[in-house]
Structures are given as structure tokens and as C-alpha cells.
């Protein structure tokens, strides 16, 4: 399926000090590479950056909001038809979600004002 199989020379592999750890039963080491392995290597390197971790956290936050809309507010299926109906229904659900957040924040503000 497009895989390339590379094999080390037997003499090189036998002379290596790590041979017993790397491939104790084989004469030489085999390495297979997929056709798009460079892209995978690039993706693995990107995952180590700080920008990726920030992006991952933001995506998780947005996905949790959509999951909340689906499960708690019942937005699994739109009831209004057409793009404008869907926009209106989603807007109302987002308003409800923001009001819930605001209601959770409100008692904390009131307690802070009472303490001051």
C-alpha cells in the first residue's frame, strides 16, 4: 500500500552496541515508512509547541459549549426551517447559554459587594 521498507546492512547492525536492545532476534533492523510520514512528523512536532496547547484548550472550551447546547438545552435538532430560522434558533440558544453563565456569576458579585 505504498509503504517503503528500509533495512540496515547486516554488518552495520552487528557492529552496533545497541543491537541486543534494538533487535535481538533479527539479523538487521527493519524500518517501514508510510508515504505521508513527513506530514505526520510535522504534526508531531507541532503538538509540542505552546501555541498548539493554547489552541487545543480553546478548541476544547468551544466544543464543551456546543456539547452543552446539544445535551442540556436540547439543540440536537433545529425546529425552524431555512438558514434564517436556524440562525435565529441558534442565537436564542446561545443567549440562553450566556444568561445561565451570567446567573452563575451574579451571586459571586453580590457577595463581593456585601463584603466591601
FENMOWO-V813999 format. One record per pair of residues at least 24 apart in sequence whose C-alpha atoms are under 7 Angstrom apart, sorted by the first residue. I is the first residue (numbers start at 0). GAP is how many residues later the second one is. D is the distance in Angstrom with one decimal. If there is no record, write none. Layout:
i->I gap->GAP d->D
i->I gap->GAP d->D
//
This chain:
i->1 gap->32 d->6.7
i->1 gap->33 d->6.1
i->2 gap->29 d->6.5
i->2 gap->30 d->5.7
i->2 gap->31 d->4.8
i->2 gap->32 d->6.2
i->3 gap->28 d->5.6
i->3 gap->29 d->5.2
i->3 gap->30 d->6.5
i->4 gap->25 d->6.8
i->4 gap->26 d->5.8
i->4 gap->27 d->4.4
i->4 gap->28 d->6.4
i->5 gap->24 d->5.7
i->5 gap->25 d->5.1
i->5 gap->26 d->6.1
i->6 gap->24 d->6.4
//
